[in-house]
Amino acid sequence: MKKSLTVLVGLGLAVSLNAGTVACDYPVCKTEPIFKTVFKKIPSKQCWDEQQTSAINFKQSELCQTSGIVVAKKCTITKCKTVWNTIEEQVLVGYKNYASVCGQMISKVSNCKMKTIRITGTY
């Protein structure tokens, strides 16, 4: 039993010593930009004038100087409100790089344009 265990451990060690990895670089043949749609809200001020009539309480002495009776006064009031305009914008978020490996197209997404794509194989 001990001999068979020793043989199995030895075989496992020999197989693991022969195992390895191979890395190959393949040239990129096509690169496409990747965009994301972003919606931005931009505030703007919208103002308008309104005429309002307000009652005025004058003292008797003021009424005598104008030689008339004032019952109301017109005022122009400017009112404003904030209006949010939404705009759509395309933002660059990365690149999709393509390479041909054994007749098949592979792709890798990155932050910049790549010249090669590294493929690692384990045996």
C-alpha positions in Angstrom: 0.0 0.0 0.0 2.8 2.4 0.9 4.5 1.6 -2.5 1.4 2.4 -4.5 0.9 5.7 -2.6 4.5 6.6 -3.2 4.2 5.8 -6.9 1.0 7.9 -7.2 2.6 10.9 -5.4 5.6 10.6 -7.7 3.4 10.5 -10.8 1.5 13.6 -9.6 4.7 15.4 -9.0 6.1 14.5 -12.4 2.8 15.6 -14.1 2.8 18.9 -12.2 6.4 19.6 -13.1 5.5 19.2 -16.8 2.5 21.5 -16.6 2.9 25.1 -17.6 1.5 28.2 -19.3 2.1 29.7 -22.7 1.4 33.3 -23.5 1.1 34.6 -27.0 0.5 38.2 -28.3 -1.8 38.6 -31.2 -2.0 41.8 -33.2 -5.2 43.9 -33.0 -6.9 44.0 -36.3 -9.9 46.3 -35.4 -10.8 48.7 -32.6 -14.2 50.1 -31.9 -15.0 52.9 -29.5 -17.6 52.2 -26.8 -20.0 55.0 -25.9 -22.4 55.4 -23.0 -25.5 57.7 -23.2 -25.5 60.2 -20.4 -28.4 62.5 -19.6 -27.4 65.9 -18.1 -29.8 68.3 -16.5 -28.9 71.9 -17.0 -30.7 74.6 -15.0 -31.8 77.9 -16.5 -33.7 80.8 -15.1 -37.1 81.8 -16.7 -38.4 85.2 -15.7 -41.5 87.2 -16.5 -43.2 90.4 -15.3 -46.6 90.5 -13.7 -48.8 93.5 -13.0 -50.4 93.5 -9.6 -52.8 95.9 -8.0 -52.4 96.5 -4.3 -54.5 98.6 -1.9 -52.7 101.6 -0.3 -53.6 103.1 3.0 -52.5 106.8 2.9 -52.7 109.3 5.8 -55.1 112.2 5.3 -52.2 114.6 5.0 -50.8 112.7 1.9 -54.2 112.7 0.3 -54.5 116.4 0.6 -51.2 117.0 -1.2 -52.3 114.9 -4.3 -55.7 116.5 -4.2 -57.4 113.2 -4.9 -58.2 109.9 -3.4 -55.9 107.0 -4.1 -57.5 103.6 -3.7 -55.0 101.3 -5.5 -51.5 101.3 -6.9 -50.2 99.2 -9.8 -46.9 97.4 -9.3 -44.8 95.4 -11.7 -43.4 92.3 -10.0 -40.7 90.1 -11.7 -41.2 86.5 -11.0 -38.6 83.8 -11.8 -38.5 80.0 -11.7 -35.8 77.4 -12.4 -36.3 75.3 -15.5 -34.3 72.1 -16.0 -33.3 71.3 -19.6 -32.2 67.7 -20.2 -29.6 67.1 -22.9 -28.4 63.7 -24.1 -24.6 63.3 -24.5 -22.5 60.4 -25.7 -19.5 59.8 -23.5 -16.5 57.6 -24.5 -16.0 54.9 -21.9 -13.5 52.5 -23.5 -12.5 50.5 -26.6 -13.3 47.0 -27.9 -10.2 45.5 -29.5 -10.4 42.6 -31.9 -7.7 40.1 -32.9 -7.8 36.9 -35.0 -6.7 33.7 -33.3 -6.7 30.5 -35.4 -9.4 31.9 -37.6 -11.6 33.1 -34.8 -12.2 36.7 -33.7 -11.6 37.4 -30.1 -12.2 40.7 -28.3 -11.0 42.5 -25.2 -12.4 45.7 -23.7 -9.9 48.2 -22.4 -9.5 51.9 -21.5 -7.3 52.7 -24.5 -6.6 51.3 -28.0 -4.4 48.2 -27.8 -1.8 47.1 -30.3 -1.8 43.4 -29.2 -4.0 41.1 -27.2 -2.2 38.6 -24.9 -3.7 35.1 -24.7 -2.5 32.7 -22.0 -3.0 29.0 -22.2 -2.3 26.4 -19.5 -1.4 22.8 -20.3 
